[in-house]
Amino acid sequence: MMEKNNKEALHHLTGIILKLVRLNTLEKLRRPFKKTLQMRIIPILCIISLLSISPASAQKTAKYAGEFISVGTGSRALGMGGAFVAVAEGSIASYWNPAGLIQLEYPEIQLMYAERFKGVVKYNYATAAMPFQDDAALGIGIMRTGVDDIPITTLLNPELRLDDIFKDENGNSVRNIAVVDHYVNDVEYVAYFSYARKWRGSRSLGANAKFIRKSVGDNSAWGIGFDIGLVTPLRDNLQLGINIQDVTTTLIAWDTGTKELITPNIKWGLAYRFLSNSLDILPAIDVDTRFEGREFASQAHFGGVSLDFHYGLEVGYRGVVFLRAGSDIGKLTAGAGIQLPTLRFDAAFLNHQDLGDTYRISAAITLNRKENQGK
């Protein structure tokens, strides 16, 4: 029954997306076939992929199988509580909403370093993106998150119980204790390849192909998934963003024979920009919609559908200094940034009562900006 409800809810949300995309009545296209195909291939794939998803798959759907991907990237976005799917600016749009890459005016490279939960988890991200032709953009990114040097212990004498007394090779009485035998790593990598294109005026569409590699000790897994995104203005300075992550359901296959499925996550977001002579105020809100039956592990749920919320605010002064604050699924975030002509530095903070605080640092470089501005 839950699987049936999940499927019905997913199809219902698909219908909402299609209504949002079709804001105007469809008119007959009189463009050459090639251009029409380019303009429509991403939404067609989106529709087909969503309608083909079946929660009753033969593979095992593992809750939280994609949790390592959901952390987010870029100190600017994370300082805003992860409310960035409608903002989707800069090269980090590859993660948040690939459709946002179309906003890039110049090529950009960005790096992020973070130590989560008092340094236990190392989290790094590197991305590069550039405009392509007059109405498209390309991006690439790689994410690494891991816990390194996990000690694996064994007993001095594995044939005896813990704390038993035995004679060592020198005849001395020794207590059978646990000692470190070797160290292993728990590491996840994700590589993103992104494409964005203008669509029907000021709207844009984007897609990711992402390749996943996971390893724990001597075991490893591979996976491939796809994301599809939309950015569209609604009115004045209000912008809507939608990113359907793992749109076709992502399969992760372990060398042990175990297979995990990452179900789609529909990220919805709104952002509104207030502009004045010296201030740029940007509030934003995102909603994560999942179909894993998380129930009370999420902030809200109905049936097998769960909702988590992100709120963010950025205040910029003369386009140089920025302060940020937000709520990332109920956890306080804060951040700051400084924009130089071709360089930007950002920092973000995440509060976690139980696991400790997290700090992130990002640096971005914009290429060819100075040369282009001088022309």
Secondary structure by P-SEA (a helix, b strand, c coil): caaaaaaaaaaaaaaaaaaaaaccccccccccaaaaaaacaaaaaaaaaaaaccccccccccccccccccccccaaaaaacccccccccccccccccccccccccbbbbbbbbbbcccccbbbbbbbbbbbcccccccccbbbbbbccbbbbbbcccccccccbbbbccccccccccccccbbbbbbbbbbbbbbbbbccccbbbbbbbbbbbbbcccccccccbbbbbbbbbccccbbbbbbbccccbbbbbccccbbbbbcbbbbbbbbbbbbcccbbbbbbbbbbbbccccccccccccccbbbbbbbbbbbbccccccccccccccbbbbbcccccccbbbbbbbbbbcccbbbbbbbbbbbcaaaaaaac
